[in-house]
Amino acid sequence: MPTTPHPITNEKVPLTLGHEFSGVVEEVGESVYDIKVGAKVTIQPIIYDGTCGACREGYINCCDNNGFVGLSGWGGGLSEHVVLPRKAVYEVPDNVSMEVAALVEPLAVAWHAVNISPFKKGDSVLILGGGPIGLAVIQVLKARGAEKIIVSEMAPRRKQFAKQFGAHYVLDPSKDDVVACVKEVCDGQGANVAFDAAGVQAGLDQAIQAIRARGTLVNIAIWEKTATITPNWLCFRERRYMGVATYQEGDFQDVLDAISSGRLQPASMITGKIQMDEVEEKGFKALVDDKDNHVKILVEVSR
């Protein structure tokens, strides 16, 4: 969160939190004709300038000055009301609940990661981490026809979540030889693609060695520490390592369509529902002290 004024919003801390949220349209601007008051919507929270080189090429997620509603200003999901550009607002299909609509943002992260990767139907995939993004990647891969989904995760409850959402194999890196196990279930060659949703050095080392020749490791995680890579592990097998950032235009609509059609069924990601006056104890503290037993805790801002 910005401690100096953000270049687009001109806001800095303290700010209202919440970049994963849904709501109901109360008013529309004078030039908005394609969405009506009362519509259920979810918010694509990327803030971008539209003028930098990345934006001009359509890569709004790579904007030189990017930020997020709920992290960089313009209010957020914990606001009673927000005013946002039309391009940030996506109407929710009638058969999708407001609760599930609040899950579109993390699912869009996973959707974009799979989209931009070389994954194709029938591939075998390794996922590092069974947190919210890792679980979202499982669901997207399942919907897109992955042949074998392998998850590396230590926390018992998260391992259960991974199986529940469609992982075919769940490994515990504190007990299992991840590289050997992945190769064993992938015809001795390794996974076609791996997704790092953990951001841990030991996992990075394992994933690079667990993908096959010309396989790709896709980094989704935001790292808290500097990582090291052994380039020879990439060079001698012509493996690739790539980064992905959130989502781009089209990803939110694709996720909404997939949920509406039943290809994605993410409701079980919601592990708690609380009110605003419970946010500190049952929200933030629960995610700090008991994060392994939660995926997403929803906050009802107004009754």
C-alpha positions as a LaTeX table, in Angstrom:
\begin{tabular}{lrrr}
\hline
Residue & $x$ (\AA) & $y$ (\AA) & $z$ (\AA) \\
\hline
Met1 & 0.00 & 0.00 & 0.00 \\
Pro2 & 1.39 & 3.43 & $-0.93$ \\
Thr3 & 2.98 & 5.53 & 1.80 \\
Thr4 & 3.41 & 8.39 & $-0.68$ \\
Pro5 & 0.63 & 9.52 & $-3.05$ \\
His6 & $-0.08$ & 6.90 & $-5.73$ \\
Pro7 & 0.63 & 8.35 & $-9.21$ \\
Ile8 & $-2.93$ & 7.69 & $-10.43$ \\
Thr9 & $-5.16$ & 7.92 & $-7.36$ \\
Asn10 & $-3.05$ & 10.50 & $-5.52$ \\
Glu11 & $-3.97$ & 8.62 & $-2.32$ \\
Lys12 & $-1.78$ & 7.07 & 0.37 \\
Val13 & $-2.30$ & 5.20 & 3.64 \\
Pro14 & $-4.61$ & 5.08 & 5.51 \\
Leu15 & $-6.76$ & 3.49 & 2.80 \\
Thr16 & $-9.87$ & 1.31 & 2.71 \\
Leu17 & $-9.02$ & $-2.33$ & 2.07 \\
Gly18 & $-10.69$ & $-4.92$ & $-0.15$ \\
His19 & $-9.81$ & $-5.78$ & $-3.77$ \\
Glu20 & $-11.94$ & $-8.96$ & $-4.03$ \\
Phe21 & $-15.59$ & $-7.95$ & $-3.87$ \\
Ser22 & $-19.04$ & $-7.84$ & $-5.42$ \\
Gly23 & $-21.87$ & $-5.38$ & $-4.98$ \\
Val24 & $-25.03$ & $-3.83$ & $-6.39$ \\
Val25 & $-25.13$ & $-0.80$ & $-8.69$ \\
Glu26 & $-26.80$ & 2.17 & $-6.98$ \\
Glu27 & $-26.13$ & 4.89 & $-9.57$ \\
Val28 & $-24.61$ & 5.11 & $-13.05$ \\
Gly29 & $-22.79$ & 7.97 & $-14.75$ \\
Glu30 & $-24.41$ & 10.12 & $-17.42$ \\
Ser31 & $-22.61$ & 8.35 & $-20.28$ \\
Val32 & $-23.21$ & 4.79 & $-19.02$ \\
Tyr33 & $-26.06$ & 3.04 & $-20.85$ \\
Asp34 & $-25.14$ & $-0.66$ & $-20.79$ \\
Ile35 & $-25.65$ & $-1.40$ & $-17.12$ \\
Lys36 & $-28.61$ & $-0.55$ & $-14.90$ \\
Val37 & $-29.24$ & 0.39 & $-11.30$ \\
Gly38 & $-29.84$ & $-2.78$ & $-9.29$ \\
Ala39 & $-27.45$ & $-4.94$ & $-11.32$ \\
Lys40 & $-25.25$ & $-7.44$ & $-9.45$ \\
Val41 & $-21.61$ & $-6.76$ & $-10.28$ \\
Thr42 & $-18.07$ & $-7.80$ & $-9.45$ \\
Ile43 & $-15.09$ & $-5.48$ & $-9.67$ \\
Gln44 & $-11.92$ & $-5.90$ & $-11.70$ \\
Pro45 & $-9.68$ & $-3.84$ & $-9.40$ \\
Ile46 & $-6.61$ & $-3.06$ & $-11.51$ \\
Ile47 & $-5.88$ & 0.68 & $-11.70$ \\
Tyr48 & $-3.82$ & 1.59 & $-14.77$ \\
Asp49 & $-2.86$ & 4.75 & $-16.62$ \\
Gly50 & $-3.71$ & 3.58 & $-20.15$ \\
Thr51 & $-0.80$ & 5.56 & $-21.60$ \\
Cys52 & 2.40 & 3.67 & $-20.80$ \\
Gly53 & 3.97 & 1.26 & $-23.27$ \\
Ala54 & 2.51 & $-1.82$ & $-21.59$ \\
Cys55 & $-1.02$ & $-0.36$ & $-21.53$ \\
Arg56 & $-0.81$ & 0.69 & $-25.17$ \\
Glu57 & $-0.04$ & $-2.94$ & $-26.04$ \\
Gly58 & $-3.02$ & $-4.15$ & $-23.99$ \\
Tyr59 & $-1.05$ & $-5.34$ & $-20.96$ \\
Ile60 & $-2.93$ & $-3.37$ & $-18.32$ \\
Asn61 & $-1.68$ & $-5.75$ & $-15.63$ \\
Cys62 & 1.87 & $-4.66$ & $-16.43$ \\
Cys63 & 1.18 & $-0.92$ & $-16.28$ \\
Asp64 & 4.17 & 1.18 & $-15.19$ \\
Asn65 & 1.97 & 2.93 & $-12.61$ \\
Asn66 & $-0.49$ & 0.20 & $-11.75$ \\
Gly67 & $-2.35$ & $-0.16$ & $-8.51$ \\
Phe68 & $-5.50$ & $-1.78$ & $-7.14$ \\
Val69 & $-8.83$ & $-0.61$ & $-5.86$ \\
Gly70 & $-8.70$ & $-1.54$ & $-2.18$ \\
Leu71 & $-4.91$ & $-1.28$ & $-2.04$ \\
Ser72 & $-4.01$ & 1.97 & $-3.80$ \\
Gly73 & $-7.12$ & 4.09 & $-3.31$ \\
Trp74 & $-10.61$ & 4.67 & $-4.79$ \\
Gly75 & $-12.15$ & 2.95 & $-1.77$ \\
Gly76 & $-12.39$ & $-0.82$ & $-1.58$ \\
Gly77 & $-14.51$ & $-3.82$ & $-0.72$ \\
Leu78 & $-14.84$ & $-2.72$ & 2.90 \\
Ser79 & $-16.35$ & 0.62 & 1.81 \\
Glu80 & $-20.10$ & 1.07 & 2.01 \\
His81 & $-20.00$ & 2.71 & $-1.43$ \\
Val82 & $-17.38$ & 3.03 & $-4.19$ \\
Val83 & $-17.30$ & 5.05 & $-7.41$ \\
Leu84 & $-15.45$ & 3.27 & $-10.21$ \\
Pro85 & $-14.90$ & 3.48 & $-13.98$ \\
Arg86 & $-17.34$ & 1.48 & $-16.12$ \\
Lys87 & $-14.46$ & $-0.66$ & $-17.42$ \\
Ala88 & $-13.87$ & $-1.98$ & $-13.88$ \\
Val89 & $-17.43$ & $-3.25$ & $-13.46$ \\
Tyr90 & $-18.57$ & $-6.70$ & $-14.65$ \\
Glu91 & $-22.21$ & $-7.72$ & $-14.47$ \\
Val92 & $-22.83$ & $-11.02$ & $-12.71$ \\
Pro93 & $-25.08$ & $-13.65$ & $-14.38$ \\
Asp94 & $-28.40$ & $-14.35$ & $-12.70$ \\
Asn95 & $-27.38$ & $-17.88$ & $-11.70$ \\
Val96 & $-24.21$ & $-16.73$ & $-9.89$ \\
Ser97 & $-24.56$ & $-15.61$ & $-6.27$ \\
Met98 & $-23.07$ & $-12.43$ & $-4.86$ \\
Glu99 & $-20.88$ & $-14.57$ & $-2.59$ \\
Val100 & $-19.39$ & $-16.53$ & $-5.48$ \\
Ala101 & $-19.01$ & $-13.32$ & $-7.49$ \\
Ala102 & $-16.58$ & $-12.12$ & $-4.81$ \\
Leu103 & $-14.32$ & $-15.06$ & $-5.74$ \\
Val104 & $-13.91$ & $-14.01$ & $-9.37$ \\
Glu105 & $-10.75$ & $-11.96$ & $-8.67$ \\
Pro106 & $-8.55$ & $-14.82$ & $-7.36$ \\
Leu107 & $-10.00$ & $-17.17$ & $-9.95$ \\
Ala108 & $-9.08$ & $-14.65$ & $-12.65$ \\
Val109 & $-5.46$ & $-14.73$ & $-11.40$ \\
Ala110 & $-5.45$ & $-18.49$ & $-11.92$ \\
Trp111 & $-7.29$ & $-18.25$ & $-15.26$ \\
His112 & $-4.75$ & $-15.76$ & $-16.60$ \\
Ala113 & $-1.81$ & $-17.83$ & $-15.36$ \\
Val114 & $-3.09$ & $-20.92$ & $-17.17$ \\
Asn115 & $-3.98$ & $-18.87$ & $-20.27$ \\
Ile116 & $-0.55$ & $-17.31$ & $-20.62$ \\
Ser117 & 1.29 & $-20.55$ & $-19.89$ \\
Pro118 & 1.96 & $-23.19$ & $-22.58$ \\
Phe119 & $-0.51$ & $-25.57$ & $-20.88$ \\
Lys120 & $-2.71$ & $-27.57$ & $-23.23$ \\
Lys121 & $-5.45$ & $-30.10$ & $-22.67$ \\
Gly122 & $-4.03$ & $-33.47$ & $-21.60$ \\
Asp123 & $-0.90$ & $-32.05$ & $-19.96$ \\
Ser124 & 0.40 & $-33.09$ & $-16.56$ \\
Val125 & 0.83 & $-30.22$ & $-14.11$ \\
Leu126 & 2.56 & $-29.60$ & $-10.77$ \\
Ile127 & 1.23 & $-26.89$ & $-8.44$ \\
Leu128 & 3.29 & $-25.60$ & $-5.52$ \\
Gly129 & 1.06 & $-24.47$ & $-2.67$ \\
Gly130 & $-2.51$ & $-25.25$ & $-1.66$ \\
Gly131 & $-3.53$ & $-21.75$ & $-0.60$ \\
Pro132 & $-6.29$ & $-19.73$ & $-2.30$ \\
Ile133 & $-4.41$ & $-19.18$ & $-5.57$ \\
Gly134 & $-3.12$ & $-22.75$ & $-5.75$ \\
Leu135 & $-6.66$ & $-24.05$ & $-5.21$ \\
Ala136 & $-7.94$ & $-21.68$ & $-7.89$ \\
Val137 & $-5.32$ & $-23.02$ & $-10.32$ \\
Ile138 & $-6.49$ & $-26.59$ & $-9.59$ \\
Gln139 & $-10.06$ & $-25.65$ & $-10.50$ \\
Val140 & $-9.06$ & $-23.89$ & $-13.70$ \\
Leu141 & $-6.85$ & $-26.78$ & $-14.80$ \\
Lys142 & $-9.62$ & $-29.27$ & $-14.06$ \\
Ala143 & $-12.04$ & $-27.20$ & $-16.16$ \\
Arg144 & $-9.47$ & $-26.99$ & $-18.96$ \\
Gly145 & $-8.77$ & $-30.71$ & $-19.17$ \\
Ala146 & $-5.49$ & $-31.35$ & $-17.34$ \\
Glu147 & $-4.69$ & $-35.08$ & $-17.34$ \\
Lys148 & $-2.77$ & $-35.16$ & $-14.05$ \\
Ile149 & $-2.86$ & $-32.43$ & $-11.41$ \\
Ile150 & $-0.19$ & $-32.82$ & $-8.75$ \\
Val151 & $-0.09$ & $-30.53$ & $-5.71$ \\
Ser152 & 2.77 & $-30.03$ & $-3.28$ \\
Glu153 & 1.51 & $-28.83$ & 0.12 \\
Met154 & 2.35 & $-29.54$ & 3.78 \\
Ala155 & $-0.70$ & $-28.28$ & 5.71 \\
Pro156 & $-3.18$ & $-31.16$ & 6.35 \\
Arg157 & $-6.34$ & $-29.11$ & 5.77 \\
Arg158 & $-4.99$ & $-27.56$ & 2.61 \\
Lys159 & $-4.13$ & $-31.02$ & 1.30 \\
Gln160 & $-7.76$ & $-31.96$ & 1.85 \\
Phe161 & $-8.90$ & $-28.83$ & 0.01 \\
Ala162 & $-6.61$ & $-29.70$ & $-2.90$ \\
Lys163 & $-8.15$ & $-33.17$ & $-3.25$ \\
Gln164 & $-11.65$ & $-31.72$ & $-2.89$ \\
Phe165 & $-11.10$ & $-29.28$ & $-5.75$ \\
Gly166 & $-9.70$ & $-31.87$ & $-8.15$ \\
Ala167 & $-6.04$ & $-32.68$ & $-7.53$ \\
His168 & $-5.20$ & $-36.22$ & $-8.62$ \\
Tyr169 & $-2.07$ & $-36.47$ & $-6.46$ \\
Val170 & $-1.16$ & $-34.51$ & $-3.31$ \\
Leu171 & 2.43 & $-34.62$ & $-2.08$ \\
Asp172 & 3.87 & $-33.46$ & 1.23 \\
Pro173 & 7.29 & $-31.92$ & 0.54 \\
Ser174 & 8.33 & $-32.49$ & 4.15 \\
Lys175 & 7.92 & $-36.23$ & 3.65 \\
Asp176 & 7.85 & $-36.97$ & $-0.09$ \\
Asp177 & 10.60 & $-36.65$ & $-2.67$ \\
Val178 & 8.62 & $-34.26$ & $-4.88$ \\
Val179 & 10.91 & $-34.52$ & $-7.91$ \\
Ala180 & 10.96 & $-38.32$ & $-7.87$ \\
Cys181 & 7.21 & $-38.61$ & $-7.26$ \\
Val182 & 6.31 & $-36.22$ & $-10.08$ \\
Lys183 & 8.53 & $-38.07$ & $-12.52$ \\
Glu184 & 7.07 & $-41.39$ & $-11.42$ \\
Val185 & 3.47 & $-40.35$ & $-12.19$ \\
Cys186 & 4.49 & $-38.53$ & $-15.40$ \\
Asp187 & 5.99 & $-41.43$ & $-17.33$ \\
Gly188 & 9.47 & $-40.80$ & $-15.99$ \\
Gln189 & 9.73 & $-37.43$ & $-17.72$ \\
Gly190 & 8.24 & $-34.91$ & $-15.31$ \\
Ala191 & 5.38 & $-32.45$ & $-15.55$ \\
Asn192 & 4.69 & $-30.45$ & $-18.70$ \\
Val193 & 4.01 & $-27.29$ & $-16.70$ \\
Ala194 & 4.41 & $-26.25$ & $-13.07$ \\
Phe195 & 2.76 & $-23.31$ & $-11.28$ \\
Asp196 & 4.43 & $-21.78$ & $-8.23$ \\
Ala197 & 1.79 & $-20.37$ & $-5.89$ \\
Ala198 & 3.99 & $-20.70$ & $-2.80$ \\
Gly199 & 7.09 & $-18.58$ & $-3.32$ \\
Val200 & 9.49 & $-20.73$ & $-1.29$ \\
Gln201 & 13.09 & $-21.45$ & $-2.31$ \\
Ala202 & 12.90 & $-25.20$ & $-1.67$ \\
Gly203 & 9.76 & $-25.43$ & $-3.78$ \\
Leu204 & 11.32 & $-23.46$ & $-6.63$ \\
Asp205 & 14.30 & $-25.83$ & $-6.70$ \\
Gln206 & 12.00 & $-28.86$ & $-6.71$ \\
Ala207 & 9.70 & $-27.50$ & $-9.41$ \\
Ile208 & 12.50 & $-26.72$ & $-11.86$ \\
Gln209 & 13.80 & $-30.26$ & $-11.54$ \\
Ala210 & 10.31 & $-31.80$ & $-11.66$ \\
Ile211 & 9.37 & $-30.40$ & $-15.08$ \\
Arg212 & 10.37 & $-32.30$ & $-18.18$ \\
Ala213 & 12.67 & $-31.24$ & $-21.01$ \\
Arg214 & 11.27 & $-28.01$ & $-22.51$ \\
Gly215 & 8.76 & $-27.81$ & $-19.70$ \\
Thr216 & 7.77 & $-24.48$ & $-18.17$ \\
Leu217 & 7.64 & $-23.22$ & $-14.59$ \\
Val218 & 5.14 & $-20.38$ & $-14.17$ \\
Asn219 & 5.63 & $-18.10$ & $-11.16$ \\
Ile220 & 2.41 & $-16.65$ & $-9.71$ \\
Ala221 & 3.67 & $-16.12$ & $-6.16$ \\
Ile222 & 4.71 & $-12.75$ & $-4.80$ \\
Trp223 & 8.02 & $-13.46$ & $-3.07$ \\
Glu224 & 8.90 & $-12.02$ & 0.33 \\
Lys225 & 12.60 & $-12.85$ & $-0.05$ \\
Thr226 & 15.12 & $-12.85$ & $-2.87$ \\
Ala227 & 15.27 & $-16.24$ & $-4.61$ \\
Thr228 & 18.15 & $-17.93$ & $-6.40$ \\
Ile229 & 18.00 & $-20.04$ & $-9.55$ \\
Thr230 & 20.54 & $-22.54$ & $-10.86$ \\
Pro231 & 20.64 & $-21.64$ & $-14.58$ \\
Asn232 & 22.14 & $-24.98$ & $-15.60$ \\
Trp233 & 18.95 & $-26.74$ & $-14.48$ \\
Leu234 & 17.17 & $-24.68$ & $-17.13$ \\
Cys235 & 19.81 & $-24.75$ & $-19.85$ \\
Phe236 & 20.62 & $-28.44$ & $-20.02$ \\
Arg237 & 16.95 & $-29.42$ & $-20.36$ \\
Glu238 & 15.79 & $-26.28$ & $-22.24$ \\
Arg239 & 13.29 & $-25.56$ & $-19.49$ \\
Arg240 & 11.59 & $-22.17$ & $-19.21$ \\
Tyr241 & 10.79 & $-19.94$ & $-16.22$ \\
Met242 & 8.20 & $-17.21$ & $-16.61$ \\
Gly243 & 6.30 & $-14.76$ & $-14.44$ \\
Val244 & 2.64 & $-13.81$ & $-14.58$ \\
Ala245 & 0.87 & $-10.80$ & $-13.10$ \\
Thr246 & $-2.79$ & $-10.86$ & $-12.05$ \\
Tyr247 & $-5.07$ & $-10.72$ & $-15.14$ \\
Gln248 & $-5.88$ & $-8.76$ & $-18.25$ \\
Glu249 & $-9.01$ & $-7.62$ & $-20.06$ \\
Gly250 & $-11.24$ & $-10.60$ & $-20.84$ \\
Asp251 & $-10.18$ & $-12.81$ & $-17.95$ \\
Phe252 & $-12.96$ & $-11.65$ & $-15.58$ \\
Gln253 & $-15.64$ & $-12.29$ & $-18.20$ \\
Asp254 & $-14.18$ & $-15.70$ & $-19.02$ \\
Val255 & $-14.30$ & $-16.68$ & $-15.34$ \\
Leu256 & $-17.88$ & $-15.44$ & $-14.94$ \\
Asp257 & $-18.90$ & $-17.44$ & $-18.02$ \\
Ala258 & $-17.15$ & $-20.55$ & $-16.69$ \\
Ile259 & $-18.91$ & $-20.26$ & $-13.33$ \\
Ser260 & $-22.29$ & $-19.62$ & $-14.94$ \\
Ser261 & $-21.89$ & $-22.68$ & $-17.19$ \\
Gly262 & $-20.82$ & $-24.89$ & $-14.28$ \\
Arg263 & $-17.29$ & $-25.53$ & $-15.54$ \\
Leu264 & $-16.00$ & $-23.77$ & $-12.41$ \\
Gln265 & $-17.73$ & $-24.48$ & $-9.09$ \\
Pro266 & $-15.80$ & $-22.45$ & $-6.51$ \\
Ala267 & $-18.41$ & $-21.98$ & $-3.75$ \\
Ser268 & $-16.55$ & $-24.32$ & $-1.39$ \\
Met269 & $-13.65$ & $-21.85$ & $-1.30$ \\
Ile270 & $-15.81$ & $-19.80$ & 1.09 \\
Thr271 & $-14.84$ & $-21.07$ & 4.55 \\
Gly272 & $-16.38$ & $-18.26$ & 6.59 \\
Lys273 & $-18.90$ & $-15.39$ & 6.46 \\
Ile274 & $-18.67$ & $-12.52$ & 8.92 \\
Gln275 & $-20.03$ & $-9.03$ & 9.56 \\
Met276 & $-18.06$ & $-5.79$ & 9.55 \\
Asp277 & $-17.79$ & $-5.65$ & 13.33 \\
Glu278 & $-16.14$ & $-9.11$ & 13.28 \\
Val279 & $-13.42$ & $-8.31$ & 10.75 \\
Glu280 & $-10.55$ & $-7.98$ & 13.22 \\
Glu281 & $-11.17$ & $-11.12$ & 15.29 \\
Lys282 & $-12.85$ & $-13.49$ & 12.83 \\
Gly283 & $-11.28$ & $-12.07$ & 9.68 \\
Phe284 & $-7.71$ & $-10.78$ & 9.94 \\
Lys285 & $-6.72$ & $-12.71$ & 13.04 \\
Ala286 & $-8.29$ & $-15.92$ & 11.74 \\
Leu287 & $-6.28$ & $-15.66$ & 8.53 \\
Val288 & $-3.10$ & $-15.05$ & 10.51 \\
Asp289 & $-3.56$ & $-17.60$ & 13.30 \\
Asp290 & $-5.61$ & $-20.26$ & 11.50 \\
Lys291 & $-4.86$ & $-19.68$ & 7.81 \\
Asp292 & $-4.43$ & $-23.38$ & 7.03 \\
Asn293 & $-8.10$ & $-24.01$ & 7.81 \\
His294 & $-9.42$ & $-21.15$ & 5.70 \\
Val295 & $-9.51$ & $-20.31$ & 2.02 \\
Lys296 & $-11.73$ & $-17.22$ & 1.77 \\
Ile297 & $-13.61$ & $-15.41$ & 4.54 \\
Leu298 & $-16.35$ & $-13.15$ & 3.17 \\
Val299 & $-17.31$ & $-9.90$ & 4.88 \\
Glu300 & $-20.88$ & $-8.63$ & 4.54 \\
Val301 & $-20.38$ & $-4.87$ & 4.55 \\
Ser302 & $-24.04$ & $-3.80$ & 4.63 \\
Arg303 & $-27.13$ & $-5.81$ & 5.51 \\
\hline
\end{tabular}
